[in-house]
Amino acid sequence: MSRKKVLVLGGNFAGLTAALTVKHGLHGDVDVTVVSSSDDFLFTPSLIWVPFGKRIRRDITFKVGPTFEEHQVDFVHAEATAIDPVARRVETAAGPQDYNYLVVATGYRNRFDVIPGLGQGGNAHTITTMEDALHAGEGWRRFIDRDEPGDIVIGATQGAGCFGAAYEFLFNTSYQLKKAGLKDKVKLTYVSAEPFLGHFGIGGLPHGESLLGMFLKKEKIHAVLDTAMDHVDEGRLVLADGRTIDFGYAMIVPPFSGQEVVRKVEAISDDNGFVKVRDTYQSEAYDDLYAVGVAAAVEVPWTTATPVGIPKTGFPSEQQAHTAAVNIAAQVRGEEPAAHKAFGDIPAVCVMDAGNNGVIILADKMLPPRKHGVLIPGPQSHVMKLGFERYFLWKMKHGQVRLP
């Protein structure tokens, strides 16, 4: 029997995990190729620190080529341009790649079109990519250097799901203002689509609203919740109801969409360009095509007055990738996929940094109904995030994806 080929599109959290897990799971008896437009692994949770100069690119990235080579995985540094699920072929800038099994782990794009004036070249910054975070840092330094810096707006738009990053940047901003001696001169406002503080895009956790409320009160942060944004003018955020908030610096997290190469394949993608999947992470349309991480579509299980998305980065991406890899290995062996892990059933594990403080977030399930959920505040959270960053980068760089 000829060796099967697994093709993985994307080489970050989900893609690297899926590629190495299936290679290890079959003890090397499979050909695995990773295609990615980036040859860097990026530890995205640390992007919150980049604008303040606490991290630079080399601190939170590494080249994936040597990692894949060490584990006998082929790496193609090129953009995927077309997917043909019937022919089992992906076109790339470096030529075509055929496959027996495909894993789509292409991540996300920022949807700046939702809020005119947001993003590079606009009137407000974001931090969801390395380039965005670097530009946000340039803006931050200009802000700090002004004689009269003005006020600050931090927020997340309607449809956004990455609320954790918004909260972390909010509290890190407050901490940096204290260090710069500007805390009493700058009004800090948090604007969010969440129906209440601590919703996080996961429906909230017990006592989360009161805990976040205490954090905001302590830091003298004003919150504007359950609101949509209309556009960002120079120095002014305009809300959908016509209210305006002036600022000297703004960072706003946008909604995400899938990559264009996925969106073009109507048979597998939803309206946002994410792949519609089962709880095996096989696509709904094809048994040999999987999607993991942000690239996998997740249905929002609630209705809110202002649309609220779901966070899919980090730990959930890893869990999806492991599930998909186990199922692909089973198919290569001639068995039926038997691993099931619905997104909502993945445990919630997160450390929210707040400068020199923070919150550990734990729950038995990402989405309600849950049996258990807890938020643990304290400075140990900050220390834990620093340690986890170092551990996780080591783990991924050395291909130790089977470690927790």
C-alpha positions as MATLAB code, in Angstrom:
seq = 'MSRKKVLVLGGNFAGLTAALTVKHGLHGDVDVTVVSSSDDFLFTPSLIWVPFGKRIRRDITFKVGPTFEEHQVDFVHAEATAIDPVARRVETAAGPQDYNYLVVATGYRNRFDVIPGLGQGGNAHTITTMEDALHAGEGWRRFIDRDEPGDIVIGATQGAGCFGAAYEFLFNTSYQLKKAGLKDKVKLTYVSAEPFLGHFGIGGLPHGESLLGMFLKKEKIHAVLDTAMDHVDEGRLVLADGRTIDFGYAMIVPPFSGQEVVRKVEAISDDNGFVKVRDTYQSEAYDDLYAVGVAAAVEVPWTTATPVGIPKTGFPSEQQAHTAAVNIAAQVRGEEPAAHKAFGDIPAVCVMDAGNNGVIILADKMLPPRKHGVLIPGPQSHVMKLGFERYFLWKMKHGQVRLP';
ca = [
       0.000    0.000    0.000;
       1.401    3.404   -0.968;
       2.097    5.920    1.758;
      -0.650    8.442    2.372;
       0.012   12.160    2.215;
      -1.369   14.652    4.702;
      -1.247   18.278    3.598;
      -1.549   21.001    6.238;
      -2.235   24.618    5.316;
      -0.813   26.859    8.036;
       2.066   26.472   10.477;
       1.078   28.239   13.689;
      -0.762   26.886   16.756;
      -3.205   24.560   14.986;
      -1.181   23.766   11.873;
       2.086   22.886   13.605;
       0.232   20.823   16.212;
      -1.789   18.901   13.614;
       1.208   18.185   11.376;
       3.481   16.858   14.108;
       0.728   14.986   15.953;
      -0.295   12.988   12.893;
       3.363   12.315   12.027;
       4.072   11.070   15.556;
       0.766    9.209   15.796;
       1.643    7.073   12.782;
       5.253    6.666   13.915;
       6.481    8.420   10.780;
       4.656    6.064    8.397;
       2.944    8.917    6.543;
       4.085   11.822    4.396;
       3.232   15.181    5.916;
       3.690   18.525    4.165;
       2.994   21.940    5.636;
       2.319   24.901    3.339;
       2.374   28.363    4.892;
       2.812   31.930    3.692;
       4.812   32.604    6.857;
       7.928   30.747    7.949;
       7.586   32.078   11.505;
       5.705   30.609   14.436;
       4.146   33.495   16.389;
       3.057   33.251   20.014;
       0.051   35.509   19.510;
      -0.927   35.865   23.211;
       2.180   38.011   23.741;
       1.204   40.577   21.095;
      -0.434   42.583   23.901;
       3.060   43.493   25.165;
       4.628   44.504   21.834;
       3.264   48.084   21.666;
       4.777   48.861   25.070;
       8.224   47.598   24.079;
       8.011   44.640   26.489;
       8.448   42.198   23.597;
      10.058   42.416   20.167;
       9.594   40.085   17.228;
      12.417   37.668   18.045;
      11.150   37.232   21.624;
       7.914   35.567   20.542;
       8.698   33.947   17.191;
      10.873   31.184   15.786;
      11.507   29.771   12.305;
       9.356   26.701   11.698;
      11.519   25.187    8.937;
      14.099   23.605   11.277;
      11.336   22.259   13.538;
       9.577   20.514   10.662;
      12.860   19.213    9.257;
      13.788   17.694   12.613;
      10.524   15.744   12.606;
      10.650   14.688    8.930;
       7.823   16.996    7.872;
       8.203   18.782    4.535;
       7.749   22.549    4.645;
       6.778   24.752    1.710;
       7.086   28.469    2.377;
       4.409   29.677   -0.026;
       0.860   30.962   -0.096;
      -1.969   28.567   -0.892;
      -4.003   30.089   -3.715;
      -6.731   27.544   -4.506;
      -8.261   24.406   -2.982;
      -9.898   21.722   -5.145;
     -11.484   19.246   -2.707;
     -12.761   17.006   -5.526;
      -9.370   16.604   -7.186;
      -7.652   16.622   -3.762;
      -5.247   19.292   -4.863;
      -4.103   22.648   -3.511;
      -2.514   25.238   -5.762;
       0.279   27.247   -4.155;
       2.649   29.999   -5.244;
       5.346   27.289   -5.356;
       3.322   24.816   -7.425;
       0.512   22.289   -6.859;
       0.265   19.925   -3.893;
      -1.845   16.763   -4.052;
      -3.103   15.110   -0.885;
      -5.014   12.214    0.607;
      -6.023   14.254    3.634;
      -6.096   18.024    3.979;
      -5.996   20.078    7.181;
      -6.996   23.730    6.843;
      -5.306   25.715    9.627;
      -5.049   29.040    7.836;
      -6.056   31.241   10.753;
      -7.794   34.578   10.311;
      -7.862   37.947    8.606;
      -8.884   41.189   10.293;
     -12.235   42.474    9.075;
     -11.452   46.170    9.016;
     -14.369   46.828    6.653;
     -16.771   46.473    9.591;
     -15.488   49.708   11.126;
     -14.235   52.331    8.637;
     -11.164   54.091    9.990;
      -9.776   51.043   11.821;
      -6.442   49.376   11.040;
      -3.177   50.368    9.400;
      -3.503   53.736    7.704;
      -6.658   54.414    9.704;
      -7.420   56.330   12.865;
      -7.282   53.529   15.443;
      -4.814   50.707   15.989;
      -5.243   46.985   16.590;
      -2.845   44.319   17.905;
      -4.024   41.071   16.311;
      -0.973   40.555   14.064;
       2.706   41.307   14.573;
       2.616   44.127   12.024;
      -0.484   45.620   13.660;
       1.131   45.444   17.104;
       4.301   47.128   15.844;
       2.254   49.974   14.332;
       0.306   50.239   17.587;
       3.655   50.622   19.350;
       4.662   53.474   17.065;
       1.382   55.195   17.893;
       1.852   54.561   21.608;
       5.281   56.197   21.622;
       3.899   59.250   19.829;
       1.080   59.407   22.394;
       3.419   59.211   25.398;
       5.705   61.913   24.007;
       2.958   64.540   23.674;
       2.715   67.379   26.168;
      -1.069   66.863   26.234;
      -1.614   63.239   25.140;
      -5.415   63.161   25.363;
      -7.621   60.252   26.391;
      -7.537   56.566   25.422;
     -10.182   54.220   24.024;
      -9.683   50.435   24.098;
     -12.368   48.141   22.750;
     -13.747   45.313   20.674;
     -16.227   45.777   17.847;
     -19.506   44.052   17.162;
     -18.830   40.537   15.905;
     -15.398   40.384   17.552;
     -14.510   37.304   19.569;
     -11.030   38.048   20.897;
     -12.178   39.950   23.980;
      -9.393   38.552   26.138;
      -6.812   40.507   24.148;
      -8.880   43.680   24.521;
      -9.075   43.268   28.310;
      -5.378   42.455   28.587;
      -4.388   45.471   26.530;
      -6.776   47.634   28.548;
      -5.217   46.730   31.888;
      -1.663   46.787   30.530;
      -2.378   50.276   29.186;
      -3.538   51.376   32.628;
      -0.366   49.930   34.145;
       1.842   51.697   31.590;
       0.055   54.999   32.227;
       0.895   54.664   35.920;
       4.552   53.992   35.125;
       4.633   57.052   32.859;
       3.021   59.267   35.525;
       0.005   59.890   33.283;
      -2.720   57.887   35.033;
      -4.431   60.941   36.544;
      -4.203   62.931   33.312;
      -5.699   60.389   30.887;
      -9.271   59.087   30.868;
      -9.362   55.416   29.894;
     -12.555   54.053   28.316;
     -13.408   50.441   27.438;
     -15.963   50.020   24.619;
     -17.299   46.546   23.922;
     -20.067   44.641   22.166;
     -20.309   42.352   25.216;
     -23.687   42.470   26.966;
     -21.874   42.597   30.315;
     -18.328   42.802   31.678;
     -16.520   39.464   31.629;
     -18.633   37.887   28.925;
     -15.367   37.203   27.041;
     -17.269   35.768   24.068;
     -17.867   32.574   26.055;
     -21.044   33.569   27.894;
     -19.312   34.683   31.077;
     -18.349   32.759   34.207;
     -19.592   32.860   37.826;
     -18.727   36.177   39.500;
     -16.896   37.307   36.354;
     -18.980   40.441   35.916;
     -18.418   41.621   39.481;
     -14.696   40.751   39.373;
     -14.101   42.677   36.151;
     -16.201   45.514   37.545;
     -13.890   45.668   40.567;
     -10.844   45.714   38.289;
     -12.269   48.588   36.241;
     -13.276   50.561   39.336;
      -9.828   50.126   40.886;
      -8.160   51.325   37.673;
     -10.700   54.164   37.184;
     -11.738   52.821   33.762;
     -15.107   53.790   32.300;
     -16.982   51.056   30.394;
     -19.433   51.400   27.504;
     -21.034   48.009   26.896;
     -23.519   46.316   24.574;
     -22.802   48.823   21.855;
     -21.851   48.742   18.191;
     -19.292   51.008   16.576;
     -20.048   52.934   13.395;
     -16.676   54.362   12.360;
     -13.470   55.927   13.637;
     -12.639   59.514   12.721;
      -9.318   61.103   13.539;
      -9.359   61.394   17.320;
     -12.994   60.330   17.651;
     -14.866   57.008   17.892;
     -18.447   57.228   16.620;
     -20.854   54.647   18.006;
     -23.816   53.230   16.106;
     -26.266   55.207   18.255;
     -24.503   58.485   17.416;
     -22.564   58.916   20.648;
     -18.941   59.948   20.266;
     -15.828   59.383   22.358;
     -12.762   61.526   21.747;
      -9.296   60.059   22.108;
      -5.602   60.685   21.639;
      -4.911   56.951   21.236;
      -7.188   54.030   20.421;
      -6.805   50.257   20.083;
      -9.801   48.293   18.828;
     -10.056   44.537   18.204;
     -11.999   43.794   14.994;
     -13.943   40.692   13.993;
     -12.071   37.967   12.124;
     -12.838   36.280    8.825;
     -11.338   33.262    7.130;
      -8.659   33.445    4.455;
      -9.701   34.169    0.879;
      -8.413   30.785   -0.333;
     -11.012   29.139    1.914;
     -13.837   31.572    1.271;
     -13.643   30.883   -2.472;
     -14.605   27.222   -1.938;
     -18.358   27.514   -1.369;
     -18.747   23.798   -0.702;
     -16.766   24.012    2.538;
     -16.980   27.603    3.794;
     -19.559   29.707    5.581;
     -20.305   33.365    4.874;
     -17.281   34.460    6.926;
     -14.825   32.205    5.113;
     -14.524   29.603    7.875;
     -14.806   25.879    7.210;
     -18.025   24.227    8.396;
     -16.973   21.223   10.484;
     -18.313   18.286   12.483;
     -17.107   17.457   15.992;
     -14.432   15.246   14.411;
     -13.144   18.417   12.669;
     -13.876   16.849    9.317;
     -15.584   19.331    7.035;
     -19.305   18.844    6.629;
     -18.832   18.263    2.904;
     -15.731   16.050    2.677;
     -14.508   13.247    4.956;
     -10.866   13.792    3.916;
     -10.822   17.554    4.524;
     -10.395   18.879    8.051;
     -10.278   22.371    9.553;
      -8.848   23.369   12.936;
      -8.164   26.510   14.930;
      -9.654   29.816   13.897;
     -10.219   28.438   10.378;
     -12.953   26.133   11.724;
     -16.431   27.628   11.929;
     -18.089   27.706   15.359;
     -21.768   28.467   15.714;
     -22.546   31.168   18.279;
     -24.997   29.555   20.749;
     -26.671   32.772   21.863;
     -28.394   35.837   20.513;
     -27.357   39.253   21.809;
     -28.573   42.726   20.915;
     -25.089   43.512   19.636;
     -23.366   40.593   17.821;
     -20.663   38.892   19.892;
     -18.213   36.360   18.466;
     -16.360   33.433   20.062;
     -12.604   33.241   20.810;
     -10.956   30.342   18.954;
      -7.234   31.028   19.401;
      -4.761   29.318   21.749;
      -5.821   26.247   23.742;
      -8.966   25.455   21.682;
      -6.864   25.492   18.497;
      -4.500   22.905   19.964;
      -7.344   20.675   21.116;
      -9.010   20.755   17.710;
      -5.699   19.945   16.020;
      -5.099   16.933   18.258;
      -8.615   15.638   17.589;
      -8.221   16.021   13.834;
      -4.777   14.366   13.858;
      -6.074   11.334   15.770;
      -8.899   10.946   13.275;
      -6.626   11.293   10.244;
      -4.294    8.660   11.710;
      -7.292    6.355   12.123;
      -8.318    6.882    8.495;
      -4.770    6.194    7.283;
      -4.936    2.874    9.173;
      -8.244    2.086    7.472;
     -10.385    2.815   10.522;
     -13.303    5.177   11.072;
     -12.652    8.503   12.835;
     -13.588    7.936   16.461;
     -12.346   11.069   18.245;
     -15.073   13.616   18.939;
     -14.645   16.949   20.692;
     -17.278   19.594   20.050;
     -15.851   23.094   20.386;
     -18.166   23.953   23.251;
     -16.952   20.906   25.219;
     -13.275   21.924   25.104;
     -12.174   23.147   28.558;
     -11.629   26.876   28.961;
      -8.058   27.568   30.090;
      -6.753   31.128   29.925;
      -4.464   33.508   31.780;
      -5.453   37.168   31.446;
      -2.507   39.464   32.114;
      -3.059   42.891   33.655;
       0.402   44.430   33.804;
       1.484   43.330   37.272;
      -1.749   41.528   38.065;
      -4.185   39.280   36.234;
      -6.841   36.566   36.298;
      -6.644   32.814   35.743;
      -9.767   31.628   33.908;
     -10.773   27.957   34.173;
     -13.969   26.131   33.204;
     -14.942   22.575   32.338;
     -16.368   23.773   28.990;
     -15.716   26.672   26.630;
     -19.428   27.338   26.206;
     -22.437   26.939   28.517;
     -24.066   24.951   30.000;
     -21.186   24.256   32.372;
     -20.773   22.471   35.676;
     -17.702   24.353   36.837;
     -16.071   27.708   36.182;
     -13.774   29.911   38.212;
     -11.760   33.126   37.916;
      -8.707   33.438   40.177;
      -7.319   36.994   40.427;
      -3.868   37.975   41.638;
      -0.272   38.790   40.670;
       0.477   35.081   40.262;
      -1.437   35.300   36.973;
       1.151   37.674   35.528;
       4.001   35.397   36.612;
       2.181   32.376   35.217;
       1.707   33.990   31.810;
       5.389   34.904   31.626;
       6.363   31.325   32.433;
       3.837   29.806   30.067;
       5.099   31.957   27.197;
       8.630   30.572   27.614;
       7.426   26.998   28.059;
       5.076   27.046   25.079;
       7.622   28.536   22.697;
      10.124   25.869   23.790;
       7.524   23.127   23.392;
       6.525   24.139   19.880;
      10.043   24.928   18.664;
      11.168   21.434   19.647;
       8.046   19.762   18.288;
       6.934   18.437   21.663;
       3.265   18.830   20.788;
       2.198   15.868   22.907;
       3.116   17.792   26.067;
       0.268   19.728   27.750;
];
